[in-house]
Amino acid sequence: MTTDLRVLRRADWDEWYGKLELAFGGVAESPEEQALWSDLTEHDRSLGAWDGDECVGTAGAFTFRITVPGGAAVQVAGVTMVSVASTHRRRGVLTSMMRRQLDDVRSWGEPLAVLTASEPAIYGRFGYGIATQQLRAEIDTARVRLSVPDGTDDVRLRLVQPDAPDVREACEAVYARQVPARPGMLERRPGWERLPLLDPESDRKGGSPLQCVLARRDGDVVGYARYVNKPDWDAAGPKGTVELRDLEALDPAAYAALWRHLFDIDLTSKVKMYNRPVDDAWQHLVSDNRRCAVAPRDSLHVRLVDVGAALEARTYQAPVDVVFDVADPFCPWNEGRWRLTGDAKGASCARTSDAADLSLSVRELGAAYLGGVSLASLAAAGRVRELRHGALAETSLGFGSVVAPWLPHGF
């Protein structure tokens, strides 16, 4: 079988997106969701696989800037909307799209590609490593109490309309100040501020419309939380659930004030969250973490498209001087030995003929790139080989991050 792989034309978007929905279960999204993704799709960075007049494969790439260790923002390709029709599986359609896409990303001069996966087992063979996790939790607020820091009572909270222009602007300003502080966070490009406000009535499933509370101190907005309230009762009384969508705060007092608000909402006995950093500070405020049902899940998968440029783009929390022997059969331009020299001020990475200190594949470099997965743990799994004694400990320490990397929203 042969398929025609081509850049997405605007006239083909409806069919292309319809095939994507079909591949993900066949349930059509709400008109609000479709309108948002139609506006955000970058047609010249999206591909369709066609069998005659039928679209049988989809793949896209958003233009993002992601924070890397050291605080720099690096341009990346946000791989998205990948699907293959059930009638055309195991015929090389996905591989052909991944091949074309990574060639394109390289030609665009973007050193990294990132994605979130519906099935994490799919993308390792294309060189993607799982680099971040997201925390899920369900806190029993009827039994768990918060211990808040000094200054929390000085923060004033106000319920506001989430989509009011001034509220949206204030929340985006807080978010933007957080982005450089945590690897994995994405700068919000124009249009993406609409994503956290997406609230189609058809998706509420008994929940309230989206709620928003602003935290202020001395008149300035210092944090916000967006959430929905799902009321419920049984014979013993109310047992509603607060489902947290997103929360950002500029200091510990504002952060604690927002969490205290979520805990204290009337007629509720649980706070649920589906995507928080694994080092989220509320875990140090609660009285009983066993009643919080904490569970991690894979989140961002990272692929180094240009090993040298990617490793130069970040800094290192301890000095590193290491030669990697990199295997990358899918992108052979990355294969071979690379000397990385760097510290907290900057780095250089270039090809070398020197003896290798560590041997690994590009997948392991992707997993370790944002500082959330240690090279030492990968070595313990047999995924990294130490060729010079001491190189593993030195390099693993250098690659780490003071805060856990985190992707705050999907794409």
C-alpha positions as CSV (number, residue, x, y, z in Angstrom):
1,M,0.0,0.0,0.0
2,T,1.2,3.5,-0.7
3,T,-0.1,6.7,0.9
4,D,0.3,10.3,-0.1
5,L,1.8,12.3,2.8
6,R,1.2,16.0,2.4
7,V,1.0,19.2,4.4
8,L,-2.5,20.0,5.6
9,R,-4.6,22.3,3.5
10,R,-7.1,24.5,5.2
11,A,-9.9,23.1,3.0
12,D,-9.2,19.6,4.3
13,W,-9.2,20.5,8.1
14,D,-12.8,19.3,8.7
15,E,-12.1,15.8,7.3
16,W,-8.7,15.7,8.8
17,Y,-9.9,16.5,12.3
18,G,-13.0,14.3,11.9
19,K,-10.6,11.3,11.2
20,L,-8.7,12.3,14.3
21,E,-11.9,12.2,16.4
22,L,-12.8,8.9,15.0
23,A,-9.4,7.4,15.9
24,F,-9.9,8.6,19.5
25,G,-13.2,6.9,20.0
26,G,-15.6,8.5,17.5
27,V,-17.2,10.9,19.9
28,A,-17.4,14.4,18.4
29,E,-16.1,17.3,20.5
30,S,-18.3,20.2,21.4
31,P,-18.5,23.1,18.9
32,E,-16.4,25.2,21.4
33,E,-13.6,22.7,21.4
34,Q,-13.6,22.2,17.7
35,A,-13.5,26.0,17.1
36,L,-10.6,26.4,19.5
37,W,-8.5,23.6,17.9
38,S,-9.4,24.8,14.4
39,D,-8.0,28.3,15.3
40,L,-4.9,26.9,17.0
41,T,-4.0,24.3,14.3
42,E,-0.8,25.4,12.4
43,H,-1.7,24.0,9.0
44,D,1.8,24.4,7.5
45,R,3.2,22.3,10.4
46,S,0.5,19.6,10.1
47,L,0.5,16.5,8.0
48,G,-2.2,14.2,6.6
49,A,-1.7,10.7,5.1
50,W,-4.1,10.1,2.3
51,D,-5.2,6.8,0.6
52,G,-6.8,8.2,-2.5
53,D,-9.5,10.6,-1.4
54,E,-9.5,9.3,2.2
55,C,-7.5,10.7,5.1
56,V,-6.0,7.8,7.0
57,G,-3.4,9.5,9.2
58,T,-3.0,12.8,11.0
59,A,-0.1,14.6,12.8
60,G,0.6,18.2,13.8
61,A,3.2,20.3,15.4
62,F,2.5,23.4,17.4
63,T,5.2,26.1,17.8
64,F,6.1,26.5,21.4
65,R,8.8,27.9,23.7
66,I,9.5,25.7,26.7
67,T,11.5,26.4,29.8
68,V,14.6,24.3,30.2
69,P,16.9,24.0,33.3
70,G,18.5,27.4,33.9
71,G,15.3,29.3,32.9
72,A,15.9,29.8,29.2
73,A,13.0,29.4,26.8
74,V,13.8,27.1,23.9
75,Q,11.7,26.8,20.8
76,V,10.2,23.3,20.4
77,A,7.8,21.4,18.2
78,G,4.8,20.4,20.2
79,V,3.7,17.1,18.4
80,T,0.0,16.7,18.5
81,M,-3.1,15.2,16.9
82,V,-1.4,12.0,15.9
83,S,-3.7,9.2,14.7
84,V,-3.9,6.4,12.2
85,A,-7.2,5.0,10.9
86,S,-8.0,1.6,12.3
87,T,-8.2,0.2,8.7
88,H,-4.6,1.3,8.0
89,R,-2.7,0.2,11.1
90,R,0.6,-1.8,10.8
91,R,1.2,-0.5,7.3
92,G,3.9,2.1,8.2
93,V,1.6,5.1,8.2
94,L,2.7,6.3,11.7
95,T,6.4,5.7,11.0
96,S,6.2,7.6,7.7
97,M,4.6,10.6,9.5
98,M,7.1,10.5,12.3
99,R,10.0,10.3,9.8
100,R,8.7,13.3,7.8
101,Q,7.9,15.3,11.0
102,L,11.3,14.9,12.6
103,D,13.0,15.8,9.3
104,D,10.7,18.9,9.2
105,V,11.5,19.9,12.8
106,R,15.2,19.6,12.0
107,S,14.8,21.8,8.9
108,W,12.9,24.4,11.1
109,G,16.0,24.6,13.3
110,E,14.1,23.4,16.4
111,P,16.3,21.3,18.7
112,L,13.5,19.5,20.5
113,A,10.2,17.8,19.9
114,V,7.8,17.2,22.7
115,L,4.5,15.4,23.0
116,T,1.9,13.8,25.4
117,A,0.9,10.3,24.6
118,S,-2.5,8.6,24.7
119,E,-0.5,5.3,24.9
120,P,3.1,5.8,26.3
121,A,4.4,2.7,24.7
122,I,4.2,4.1,21.2
123,Y,6.8,6.8,21.0
124,G,10.0,5.3,22.5
125,R,10.9,3.7,19.2
126,F,11.0,7.2,17.7
127,G,13.4,8.4,20.3
128,Y,11.1,10.1,22.8
129,G,11.8,9.6,26.5
130,I,9.3,10.3,29.3
131,A,10.7,13.4,30.9
132,T,8.0,14.7,33.3
133,Q,5.3,13.3,35.5
134,Q,2.0,14.9,36.6
135,L,0.5,14.3,40.1
136,R,-3.0,13.2,40.6
137,A,-4.6,13.3,44.0
138,E,-7.9,13.1,45.8
139,I,-7.8,14.9,49.2
140,D,-10.3,13.9,51.9
141,T,-10.9,17.5,53.1
142,A,-13.3,16.3,55.8
143,R,-10.3,14.7,57.6
144,V,-7.3,16.5,56.3
145,R,-6.3,19.9,57.6
146,L,-4.0,22.6,56.3
147,S,-1.2,24.3,58.2
148,V,-0.6,27.6,56.5
149,P,2.4,30.0,56.7
150,D,2.5,33.4,58.2
151,G,0.9,36.1,56.0
152,T,-1.8,33.9,54.6
153,D,-4.5,35.9,56.4
154,D,-3.2,39.1,54.6
155,V,-4.3,37.7,51.3
156,R,-7.7,38.7,50.1
157,L,-9.7,36.4,47.8
158,R,-12.4,37.3,45.3
159,L,-14.7,35.2,43.2
160,V,-14.7,36.5,39.6
161,Q,-16.0,35.6,36.2
162,P,-13.2,33.5,34.6
163,D,-13.6,34.8,31.1
164,A,-13.8,38.5,32.0
165,P,-11.1,40.2,30.0
166,D,-9.4,41.8,33.0
167,V,-9.5,38.6,34.9
168,R,-8.0,36.6,32.0
169,E,-5.3,39.2,31.7
170,A,-4.5,39.1,35.4
171,C,-4.3,35.3,35.4
172,E,-2.1,35.2,32.4
173,A,0.3,37.7,34.0
174,V,0.7,35.5,37.0
175,Y,1.2,32.4,34.8
176,A,3.8,34.2,32.7
177,R,5.8,35.1,35.8
178,Q,5.9,31.4,36.8
179,V,7.1,30.0,33.4
180,P,10.8,30.8,33.8
181,A,10.9,29.2,37.2
182,R,10.0,25.6,36.3
183,P,11.4,23.5,33.4
184,G,8.7,22.0,31.2
185,M,6.3,25.0,31.4
186,L,5.2,26.5,28.1
187,E,5.0,30.2,27.2
188,R,1.5,31.0,26.3
189,R,1.3,32.0,22.7
190,P,-1.6,34.2,21.4
191,G,-4.8,32.1,21.5
192,W,-3.6,29.6,24.0
193,E,-5.0,31.6,26.9
194,R,-8.4,30.3,25.7
195,L,-7.5,26.7,26.5
196,P,-7.8,26.8,30.4
197,L,-11.1,28.7,30.0
198,L,-12.7,26.0,27.8
199,D,-15.9,25.0,29.5
200,P,-18.5,23.4,27.2
201,E,-21.7,22.7,29.0
202,S,-21.8,19.2,27.4
203,D,-18.6,18.2,29.3
204,R,-19.7,19.3,32.8
205,K,-21.3,16.0,33.8
206,G,-23.1,17.4,36.8
207,G,-20.5,20.0,37.6
208,S,-20.8,23.7,37.9
209,P,-19.6,26.2,35.3
210,L,-15.9,27.0,35.6
211,Q,-15.2,29.0,38.8
212,C,-12.3,31.4,39.4
213,V,-10.9,33.0,42.5
214,L,-8.2,35.7,42.5
215,A,-5.8,36.2,45.3
216,R,-4.8,39.8,46.0
217,R,-2.4,41.6,48.3
218,D,-2.2,45.4,48.5
219,G,-4.3,45.6,45.4
220,D,-2.1,43.4,43.3
221,V,-3.1,40.0,41.9
222,V,-0.7,37.4,43.4
223,G,-2.5,34.2,42.4
224,Y,-5.5,32.5,41.1
225,A,-7.3,29.1,41.1
226,R,-9.8,27.8,38.6
227,Y,-12.0,24.9,39.5
228,V,-15.5,23.3,39.2
229,N,-17.8,22.2,41.9
230,K,-19.6,18.8,41.6
231,P,-22.3,18.7,44.3
232,D,-23.4,15.3,45.7
233,W,-25.3,14.0,48.7
234,D,-26.0,10.7,50.4
235,A,-28.0,9.8,53.6
236,A,-25.2,11.3,55.8
237,G,-25.3,14.6,54.1
238,P,-23.4,16.6,51.5
239,K,-20.2,15.2,50.0
240,G,-19.4,17.3,47.0
241,T,-16.1,17.4,45.1
242,V,-14.0,20.4,44.1
243,E,-12.1,19.6,40.9
244,L,-9.1,21.8,40.5
245,R,-8.3,22.8,37.0
246,D,-5.3,25.1,37.6
247,L,-3.7,27.1,40.3
248,E,-0.7,29.5,40.3
249,A,0.6,31.8,43.0
250,L,3.6,34.1,43.3
251,D,4.4,33.4,47.0
252,P,3.7,30.8,49.7
253,A,1.1,32.9,51.5
254,A,-1.0,33.4,48.3
255,Y,-0.6,29.7,47.5
256,A,-1.8,28.6,50.9
257,A,-4.7,31.0,50.8
258,L,-5.9,29.6,47.6
259,W,-5.6,26.0,48.8
260,R,-7.4,26.9,52.1
261,H,-10.3,28.3,50.0
262,L,-10.6,25.0,48.0
263,F,-10.6,23.1,51.3
264,D,-13.3,25.3,52.8
265,I,-15.9,25.4,50.1
266,D,-19.3,24.5,51.6
267,L,-21.0,21.2,51.0
268,T,-17.8,19.5,49.7
269,S,-15.6,16.8,51.3
270,K,-13.0,16.2,48.5
271,V,-10.6,18.1,46.4
272,K,-9.5,16.3,43.2
273,M,-6.6,17.3,40.9
274,Y,-5.4,15.7,37.7
275,N,-2.3,17.6,36.8
276,R,0.0,19.1,39.4
277,P,3.8,19.1,39.8
278,V,5.2,16.1,41.6
279,D,6.8,18.4,44.1
280,D,3.7,20.6,44.6
281,A,3.9,22.3,48.0
282,W,0.4,21.5,49.3
283,Q,1.9,18.1,50.2
284,H,3.8,19.8,52.9
285,L,0.8,21.7,54.2
286,V,-1.6,18.8,54.7
287,S,-2.0,17.0,58.1
288,D,-2.3,13.5,56.6
289,N,-0.9,12.7,53.2
290,R,-2.2,9.1,53.4
291,R,-5.7,10.5,52.9
292,C,-4.7,12.3,49.7
293,A,-4.5,9.3,47.3
294,V,-1.4,10.7,45.5
295,A,-0.5,9.0,42.2
296,P,2.0,10.0,39.5
297,R,1.4,9.6,35.8
298,D,3.6,10.2,32.7
299,S,3.2,13.5,31.1
300,L,5.7,15.2,28.7
301,H,7.8,13.0,26.3
302,V,10.9,14.8,25.0
303,R,12.9,14.0,21.9
304,L,16.3,15.6,21.1
305,V,16.2,16.4,17.4
306,D,19.6,18.1,17.5
307,V,21.7,16.7,20.3
308,G,24.4,19.4,20.3
309,A,22.0,22.4,20.1
310,A,19.6,20.9,22.7
311,L,22.3,20.2,25.3
312,E,23.8,23.7,24.8
313,A,20.4,25.3,25.3
314,R,20.2,24.5,29.0
315,T,22.5,24.9,32.0
316,Y,23.7,22.4,34.6
317,Q,23.3,22.7,38.3
318,A,26.8,21.3,38.9
319,P,29.8,21.3,36.5
320,V,29.8,18.6,33.8
321,D,32.5,17.6,31.4
322,V,31.4,14.4,29.8
323,V,31.6,12.5,26.4
324,F,28.4,10.8,25.5
325,D,28.3,8.0,23.0
326,V,24.8,8.4,21.6
327,A,22.7,5.9,19.7
328,D,19.9,7.2,17.5
329,P,19.0,4.9,14.6
330,F,15.8,6.9,13.7
331,C,17.7,10.2,13.4
332,P,21.2,9.1,12.5
333,W,22.6,12.6,12.3
334,N,22.7,12.5,16.1
335,E,24.7,9.2,16.4
336,G,28.2,9.2,17.7
337,R,30.2,10.9,20.4
338,W,29.5,14.3,21.8
339,R,31.5,16.3,24.4
340,L,29.3,18.3,26.7
341,T,30.9,20.9,29.0
342,G,28.7,23.1,31.1
343,D,27.8,24.6,34.5
344,A,25.2,27.0,35.9
345,K,26.3,29.8,33.5
346,G,26.2,28.0,30.2
347,A,27.3,25.0,28.1
348,S,28.9,23.9,24.9
349,C,28.4,20.6,23.1
350,A,30.2,19.4,20.0
351,R,31.3,16.3,18.2
352,T,34.5,14.7,19.4
353,S,36.8,11.7,18.8
354,D,37.6,11.5,22.5
355,A,36.8,8.3,24.4
356,A,33.2,8.0,25.6
357,D,32.4,8.4,29.3
358,L,28.7,7.3,29.1
359,S,26.8,5.3,26.5
360,L,23.1,5.8,26.0
361,S,20.4,6.3,23.4
362,V,18.8,9.6,22.5
363,R,15.7,8.3,24.3
364,E,17.5,8.4,27.7
365,L,18.8,11.9,26.9
366,G,15.3,13.0,26.3
367,A,14.1,11.5,29.6
368,A,16.8,13.2,31.5
369,Y,16.8,16.5,29.6
370,L,14.5,18.6,31.9
371,G,16.0,17.3,35.1
372,G,13.2,15.2,36.3
373,V,14.7,11.8,35.6
374,S,18.2,11.0,36.8
375,L,20.7,9.4,34.6
376,A,21.7,7.3,37.6
377,S,18.2,5.8,37.8
378,L,18.3,5.0,34.1
379,A,21.7,3.4,34.6
380,A,20.2,1.2,37.3
381,A,17.7,0.0,34.7
382,G,20.5,-0.8,32.3
383,R,19.6,2.1,30.0
384,V,22.8,4.0,30.5
385,R,26.3,2.5,30.6
386,E,29.2,4.1,32.6
387,L,32.4,3.8,30.7
388,R,34.6,6.0,32.9
389,H,34.3,5.6,36.7
390,G,32.7,8.6,38.3
391,A,31.2,10.0,35.1
392,L,27.7,8.8,36.0
393,A,27.5,10.5,39.4
394,E,29.0,13.8,38.1
395,T,26.7,14.0,35.1
396,S,23.6,12.8,36.8
397,L,24.0,15.6,39.4
398,G,24.6,18.2,36.8
399,F,21.5,17.3,34.8
400,G,19.2,17.6,37.9
401,S,16.8,20.4,38.5
402,V,16.0,22.3,41.8
403,V,12.3,22.0,41.1
404,A,10.5,19.2,39.3
405,P,9.8,19.8,35.6
406,W,6.1,20.0,34.8
407,L,3.8,20.5,31.9
408,P,0.8,22.6,33.1
409,H,-1.5,21.8,30.2
410,G,-1.8,19.4,27.4
411,F,-1.9,20.2,23.7
